Amino acid sequence: MPSNLLPESLMYAVYFAPRGKDRLLNLGHQIAQRHLSPQDKLIGFVGDSGAGKSLLIRGMFPGLELSNDDEGVRVRPLPLLANGDNTFFSSHTYHMDFRFESAFTQPYILVEAVRHAVEQGKRVVIEHFELIYPHLGMNAEMLIGIGEEVIVTRPNIFGPKPGDLAEIVFKSIHCRKMAHTAEDLTCRVLDTRCGFEQQLIHADVKNGFVLEFPQKPEIDLGWLEENVKEYIQKKLPVSYEDEDHIKIGDELLYCTGPRIHVRNTAEIDNFRLLHEFWYDPIHKVYALVGLVGRDKIEDLKDLNKLGLYSLDN
């Protein structure tokens, strides 16, 4: 069987959406290795601002020049448009943030540029693909949605459509932002009020976060939960400071994912800690689990129950 038939059997793959820069870059690399075909010409990304689309793209396509570079360098003119009606493209892979570019260029011009590049066998990576799809008349060969989870699909003529993915990831991203802010507050309390300066290992769980310890800490988890809730109840503003820091109130906190936060601690809904450490006998670590949101938990050992995020949650 030809090897290029294997990716087309994929319906969807779901990954935790990590919150740190290095983890997002690494996930992008993994997705490219597992799901990207060298022949793919149209790659679509769906997700809200701050979800981590650009970092995931950098992990999947190292060295790709992003036209919406967050470092403050806006690539002008858009490389994809620089070719005009010429048939020669100087690069193999091009990037476009359709929502961003629509502020400068008529959508029909952007659509024609994408079609022209694809016809010439070039690859185009498009952020906010759900916005260009109604005008483009064709779906992406690989479609990636980023919300609380990263959903990777390889659509065919029967879908899934980008709008379907957008409904899921736009609804779930707020839960991820709540969890990340609650995680940073928990780390802050562990550092300032418990004197716990050890480098923590961060892991994932649905609707929450996990902190792993090599030895079981002597910490009252009920007390820790109440101290974190104090921060939340103060309704402190949360703001981006730089690529390694955020501010919560007047406090400067180190953070590897500074854009993935709620705007105020009051937005963190129903924060709670599981009041016991969970031991992982394979990796020999003790897990502290924090949760947010209103989902009911029927079985603590099945927090990561299979199934895509429900639109009714």
C-alpha positions as CSV (number, residue, x, y, z in Angstrom):
1,M,0.0,0.0,0.0
2,P,1.4,3.5,-0.9
3,S,2.6,5.3,2.2
4,N,0.7,8.4,1.3
5,L,-2.6,6.7,1.9
6,L,-2.0,6.2,5.6
7,P,-2.7,9.9,6.7
8,E,-5.9,10.0,4.8
9,S,-7.4,7.3,7.1
10,L,-7.2,9.7,10.0
11,M,-10.6,11.0,11.2
12,Y,-9.2,13.1,14.0
13,A,-6.6,13.1,16.7
14,V,-6.9,15.0,19.9
15,Y,-4.1,16.3,22.1
16,F,-4.0,18.3,25.3
17,A,-3.3,22.0,24.4
18,P,-0.2,22.8,26.5
19,R,0.3,26.2,28.0
20,G,4.0,26.8,27.8
21,K,6.1,28.0,24.8
22,D,8.4,25.0,24.7
23,R,5.6,22.5,25.1
24,L,3.6,24.1,22.2
25,L,6.6,24.1,20.0
26,N,7.3,20.4,20.8
27,L,3.6,19.5,20.1
28,G,3.8,21.2,16.7
29,H,6.9,19.1,15.9
30,Q,5.1,15.9,16.9
31,I,2.0,16.8,14.8
32,A,4.1,17.4,11.8
33,Q,5.9,14.1,12.2
34,R,2.8,12.1,12.7
35,H,0.2,13.7,10.5
36,L,1.8,16.1,7.9
37,S,2.4,14.8,4.4
38,P,5.1,16.3,2.2
39,Q,2.4,16.7,-0.5
40,D,0.0,18.7,1.6
41,K,-0.5,22.1,0.0
42,L,-3.2,23.7,2.1
43,I,-3.0,23.7,5.9
44,G,-5.7,25.5,8.0
45,F,-5.6,26.6,11.6
46,V,-8.6,27.5,13.7
47,G,-8.5,29.2,17.1
48,D,-9.0,32.4,19.0
49,S,-6.3,35.0,19.6
50,G,-3.8,33.8,22.3
51,A,-4.6,30.1,21.8
52,G,-1.1,29.4,20.6
53,K,-1.6,29.0,16.8
54,S,1.6,30.8,15.9
55,L,3.8,28.7,18.3
56,L,2.2,25.5,17.0
57,I,3.0,26.6,13.4
58,R,6.6,27.4,14.3
59,G,6.9,23.9,15.8
60,M,5.4,22.3,12.6
61,F,7.3,24.5,10.1
62,P,10.6,25.7,11.6
63,G,12.0,28.7,9.9
64,L,8.7,29.7,8.3
65,E,8.4,33.5,8.1
66,L,5.1,34.4,9.8
67,S,3.4,37.5,8.4
68,N,1.8,38.4,11.8
69,D,5.1,38.0,13.8
70,D,4.3,38.7,17.5
71,E,7.7,40.1,18.0
72,G,6.5,43.3,16.5
73,V,7.9,42.7,12.9
74,R,5.0,42.8,10.5
75,V,6.2,41.3,7.2
76,R,5.3,43.7,4.3
77,P,4.4,43.2,1.6
78,L,2.8,39.9,2.3
79,P,5.2,37.4,0.7
80,L,2.3,35.4,-0.8
81,L,1.1,38.6,-2.6
82,A,4.6,39.8,-3.7
83,N,4.4,37.4,-6.7
84,G,1.4,39.1,-8.3
85,D,0.5,37.4,-11.5
86,N,3.9,35.8,-11.9
87,T,4.1,32.1,-11.9
88,F,7.4,32.0,-10.0
89,F,7.3,31.6,-6.2
90,S,10.6,32.0,-4.4
91,S,9.6,29.9,-1.4
92,H,7.8,26.5,-1.1
93,T,5.7,27.4,2.0
94,Y,3.8,30.6,2.8
95,H,2.0,31.8,5.9
96,M,-1.2,34.0,6.1
97,D,-3.2,35.2,9.0
98,F,-6.5,35.8,7.1
99,R,-8.1,37.9,9.8
100,F,-5.1,40.1,10.2
101,E,-4.5,40.5,6.4
102,S,-8.1,41.3,5.8
103,A,-7.5,44.6,7.5
104,F,-5.1,45.6,4.7
105,T,-6.2,43.7,1.6
106,Q,-9.5,42.8,0.0
107,P,-10.5,39.2,0.8
108,Y,-10.9,38.3,-2.9
109,I,-7.2,39.3,-3.6
110,L,-6.1,37.0,-0.7
111,V,-8.3,34.2,-2.0
112,E,-6.9,34.4,-5.5
113,A,-3.3,34.5,-4.1
114,V,-4.0,31.3,-2.1
115,R,-5.5,29.5,-5.2
116,H,-2.6,30.6,-7.4
117,A,0.0,29.3,-5.0
118,V,-1.8,26.0,-4.5
119,E,-2.1,25.6,-8.3
120,Q,1.6,26.1,-8.6
121,G,2.3,23.3,-6.1
122,K,3.2,25.5,-3.2
123,R,2.1,25.1,0.4
124,V,0.0,27.8,2.2
125,V,-0.5,27.8,6.0
126,I,-3.6,29.9,6.9
127,E,-4.6,31.0,10.4
128,H,-8.3,31.7,11.0
129,F,-9.1,29.3,8.1
130,E,-12.8,29.3,9.0
131,L,-13.0,32.9,7.8
132,I,-11.5,32.3,4.3
133,Y,-13.2,28.9,3.7
134,P,-16.6,30.3,2.5
135,H,-14.7,32.3,-0.2
136,L,-12.1,29.8,-1.1
137,G,-14.3,27.0,-2.3
138,M,-12.0,24.2,-1.0
139,N,-11.2,22.7,2.4
140,A,-7.7,22.3,3.9
141,E,-5.9,19.0,3.5
142,M,-5.0,19.3,7.2
143,L,-7.2,21.2,9.6
144,I,-6.0,22.0,13.1
145,G,-8.2,23.5,15.9
146,I,-6.7,24.9,19.1
147,G,-8.9,25.4,22.2
148,E,-8.7,23.5,25.4
149,E,-7.5,20.7,23.2
150,V,-5.7,20.5,19.9
151,I,-7.8,18.7,17.3
152,V,-6.1,17.5,14.2
153,T,-8.2,16.4,11.2
154,R,-7.7,15.5,7.6
155,P,-10.9,16.6,5.9
156,N,-12.3,15.2,2.7
157,I,-15.2,16.5,0.6
158,F,-17.6,15.5,3.3
159,G,-15.9,17.5,6.1
160,P,-15.4,18.3,8.8
161,K,-15.9,21.9,7.9
162,P,-13.7,24.6,9.6
163,G,-16.8,26.2,11.1
164,D,-17.6,22.9,13.0
165,L,-14.1,22.9,14.5
166,A,-14.4,26.6,15.3
167,E,-17.5,26.0,17.4
168,I,-15.6,23.6,19.5
169,V,-12.3,25.4,20.1
170,F,-13.8,28.9,20.5
171,K,-16.1,27.6,23.2
172,S,-13.4,25.6,25.0
173,I,-10.5,28.1,25.0
174,H,-11.8,30.0,28.0
175,C,-11.6,26.8,30.1
176,R,-7.9,26.5,29.1
177,K,-7.2,30.1,30.1
178,M,-9.0,29.7,33.4
179,A,-6.9,26.6,34.2
180,H,-3.7,28.3,33.2
181,T,-4.3,31.3,35.4
182,A,-5.3,29.1,38.3
183,E,-2.2,27.0,37.8
184,D,0.0,30.1,38.0
185,L,-1.7,31.3,41.1
186,T,-1.3,27.9,42.7
187,C,2.5,27.9,41.9
188,R,2.6,31.5,43.4
189,V,1.1,30.3,46.7
190,L,3.5,27.3,46.8
191,D,6.4,29.6,46.3
192,T,5.6,32.6,48.5
193,R,3.6,31.0,51.3
194,C,5.0,27.5,51.4
195,G,8.6,28.3,50.5
196,F,8.4,25.6,47.9
197,E,11.1,26.7,45.4
198,Q,11.6,23.3,43.7
199,Q,11.1,23.3,39.9
200,L,7.7,21.8,39.3
201,I,6.7,19.4,36.5
202,H,3.6,20.5,34.7
203,A,1.2,17.9,33.2
204,D,-2.3,18.0,31.8
205,V,-5.9,17.0,32.7
206,K,-9.2,17.9,31.2
207,N,-10.7,21.1,32.6
208,G,-7.7,21.7,34.8
209,F,-4.0,21.3,35.5
210,V,-1.5,18.9,37.1
211,L,1.6,19.6,39.1
212,E,3.9,16.6,39.7
213,F,6.3,16.1,42.6
214,P,9.1,13.4,42.9
215,Q,8.3,13.1,46.7
216,K,5.0,13.6,48.4
217,P,5.0,17.2,49.8
218,E,3.9,18.0,53.3
219,I,1.2,20.4,52.2
220,D,-2.4,20.9,53.5
221,L,-4.3,20.9,50.2
222,G,-7.4,22.4,51.8
223,W,-5.3,25.3,53.0
224,L,-3.6,25.6,49.6
225,E,-7.0,25.7,47.9
226,E,-8.3,28.5,50.2
227,N,-5.2,30.6,49.6
228,V,-5.6,30.4,45.8
229,K,-9.3,31.3,46.2
230,E,-8.2,34.4,48.1
231,Y,-6.4,35.6,44.9
232,I,-9.4,34.7,42.8
233,Q,-11.8,36.6,45.0
234,K,-9.7,39.8,44.9
235,K,-10.7,40.2,41.2
236,L,-7.1,41.1,40.2
237,P,-6.3,42.1,36.6
238,V,-4.2,39.7,34.7
239,S,-2.0,41.1,31.9
240,Y,0.8,40.2,29.5
241,E,4.1,41.7,30.5
242,D,6.6,40.1,28.1
243,E,7.3,36.6,26.6
244,D,8.4,35.2,30.0
245,H,6.2,37.1,32.5
246,I,2.6,38.1,33.4
247,K,1.3,40.5,36.0
248,I,-1.5,39.5,38.4
249,G,-2.4,42.7,40.2
250,D,0.9,44.3,40.9
251,E,2.8,41.1,41.1
252,L,5.2,40.0,38.4
253,L,5.1,36.2,37.7
254,Y,7.3,34.1,35.5
255,C,5.2,32.3,32.9
256,T,6.1,30.4,29.8
257,G,2.7,31.0,28.2
258,P,1.9,34.6,29.0
259,R,-0.8,35.1,26.4
260,I,-3.0,32.2,27.5
261,H,-4.8,33.7,30.5
262,V,-8.1,35.2,31.5
263,R,-8.1,39.0,31.9
264,N,-9.1,39.0,35.6
265,T,-8.9,36.4,38.3
266,A,-12.7,36.8,38.9
267,E,-13.2,34.9,35.6
268,I,-11.9,31.7,37.1
269,D,-15.0,29.7,37.7
270,N,-15.4,27.0,40.4
271,F,-11.7,26.5,41.2
272,R,-11.0,23.5,43.4
273,L,-8.2,21.1,44.2
274,L,-8.5,17.4,44.7
275,H,-7.7,17.0,48.4
276,E,-5.2,14.2,48.0
277,F,-2.1,13.6,46.0
278,W,-2.4,10.9,43.3
279,Y,0.5,8.6,42.9
280,D,1.7,7.4,39.5
281,P,3.4,4.1,40.0
282,I,5.0,4.0,36.6
283,H,6.6,7.4,36.6
284,K,6.9,7.4,40.5
285,V,5.6,10.9,40.9
286,Y,2.8,12.5,43.1
287,A,0.2,14.5,41.2
288,L,-1.6,17.6,42.6
289,V,-4.7,18.2,40.5
290,G,-6.6,21.5,40.1
291,L,-9.9,21.8,38.3
292,V,-12.0,24.7,37.0
293,G,-15.5,24.9,35.5
294,R,-18.8,23.3,36.3
295,D,-18.4,19.8,34.7
296,K,-19.6,17.1,37.0
297,I,-17.0,14.4,38.0
298,E,-18.4,10.9,38.2
299,D,-15.1,9.0,38.5
300,L,-11.9,10.7,39.6
301,K,-9.9,8.0,37.8
302,D,-11.6,8.9,34.5
303,L,-11.0,12.7,34.4
304,N,-9.6,12.3,30.9
305,K,-12.7,10.4,29.6
306,L,-12.6,10.0,25.9
307,G,-14.8,12.1,23.6
308,L,-14.5,15.5,22.0
309,Y,-15.5,18.6,23.9
310,S,-19.3,18.8,24.0
311,L,-20.9,22.0,22.6
312,D,-23.6,21.6,25.4
313,N,-21.0,21.9,28.2
